[in-house]
């Protein structure tokens, strides 16, 4: 018996309607996708930070215009 808790109520997944099971599956897919995208965002932010640091090191000591990276 597999249970799931939604809004502090426990439900037996085996007794849910086909529509409810499909909606649950969609919610679980979205949760997994959000987690995957969050991990990809962390990777991209880390890479961007490294690229910005490398860019600063590659720039000449003096510049005609100020470039600011956070």
N, C-alpha and C positions, 0 to 999 in steps of 0.2 A: 504494500500500500504506500504510494508516494503522495506526500502531502505538500501543499504550498500555502504560505501565509500571505494574504492580501488584506490590507487595512485591518490588521490585527485579528483576522478571521482565518481559520484553518479550513482548507478544502482538500478533499481527496481527488487527485487528478483523474483517477480512473472513472470517477462518477460525473465528471464534467461533460457538458454537451460537446458535440464536435465543433461547434462555433466557438465555445469558450476555450477549447483546447487549441484551436487555430489562433485565436487572439493571444493566448498565453505564449504560444510558439513565436508569434511576431514580437511580443514584448521581450522575450528572451533573446531573440535575434538582435533587436535594437540595442539591448543592454550590452551584448557582446561586441557589436559594431562600435558603440560609444567607447568601450574599453580599448578596442583596437585603435581607434582614431586618437584617443588620448595618449596612447603609447607612441604613435607616429608623431604626434605634436611634440612630445618630449624629445624625441630623436631629432626632429627638425630644429627645435630651439637650441639644442646642444650643438648641432652642426653649424647653425647660423652664428652662434657665439664664437665658435672656433674660427670660422671664416672671417668674421669681423676682426678678431684679434690678429689673424694672419694678414689681413688687409692693412691694418694699422702698422704692422711691422714692415710691410712692403712699400709704404708711402715714403716719399722723401721727407727729410727733417723739417723743411719749410714748405708751406703751401700757399697758393694764391687765394684759395677759398677754404673756409673752415668746413670740414666734414665731421659730423658728430654722430657717433654710434653709442647706443646705451649698452 
